[in-house]
């Protein structure tokens, strides 16, 4: 059974910054711009060890944030035109 991030996204947090995570390829990335850690997922198990995580460059982290509709400076979710106040 493949790793189902959607099933645990409200439970799993970055161990260093306590921020949310977003899936990216074979790992999970912290949305904290000061942290920028990517945690590997091996054999469908997320490896949530800071010592084994990879720190992404600012450019790579910003690219991941854009792919997930997040501000590439802060990592916060961007408001969409359809989701605005009505």
C-alpha positions in Angstrom: 0.0 0.0 0.0 1.6 3.3 -1.0 2.1 6.1 1.5 -1.2 8.2 1.7 -0.2 11.7 2.7 -3.8 12.9 2.6 -4.6 10.5 5.4 -2.0 11.9 7.8 -1.4 15.5 6.6 -3.2 16.9 9.7 -1.2 14.8 12.0 2.4 14.9 10.6 4.5 18.0 11.2 8.1 19.0 10.7 10.0 17.9 13.8 12.3 20.9 13.7 9.9 23.8 13.0 6.6 22.2 13.9 5.3 23.5 10.6 3.0 21.8 8.1 4.4 19.6 5.4 3.6 19.2 1.7 4.4 16.2 -0.5 7.1 16.5 -3.1 8.1 13.6 -5.2 9.7 11.0 -2.9 9.5 13.2 0.2 7.7 15.7 2.5 8.8 19.3 2.6 8.4 21.7 5.5 6.5 24.9 4.6 8.7 27.0 7.0 11.1 29.1 4.9 13.7 29.2 7.7 13.8 25.4 7.8 13.2 24.1 4.2 13.8 20.5 5.2 12.7 17.6 3.0 12.1 14.3 4.7 12.4 11.2 2.6 9.6 8.6 2.3 11.2 5.1 2.0 9.2 1.9 1.6 6.0 4.0 2.1 7.2 5.2 5.5 8.1 8.9 6.1 11.5 9.2 7.7 10.9 12.1 10.1 14.4 12.4 11.5 16.0 15.9 11.2 19.5 14.4 10.9 18.4 12.4 7.8 16.5 15.3 6.2 17.9 17.3 3.3 17.8 21.1 3.5 16.5 22.5 0.2 18.0 25.6 -1.4 15.8 28.6 -1.2 15.1 28.3 -5.0 14.1 24.6 -4.8 11.9 25.3 -1.7 10.2 28.2 -3.5 9.5 26.0 -6.5 7.8 23.4 -4.2 5.7 26.1 -2.5 4.5 27.4 -5.9 3.5 23.9 -7.0 1.3 23.7 -3.9 -0.3 27.1 -4.2 1.8 28.6 -1.4 3.5 32.0 -1.1 7.1 31.4 -2.2 8.4 33.8 0.5 6.5 32.7 3.6 5.1 29.2 2.7 1.6 30.3 3.6 -1.4 29.2 1.6 -2.3 31.7 -1.1 -5.9 32.8 -1.4 -7.6 31.9 -4.7 -9.9 34.2 -6.6 -12.7 31.5 -6.2 -12.0 31.2 -2.5 -12.2 34.9 -1.7 -14.7 36.4 0.8 -18.2 36.7 -0.6 
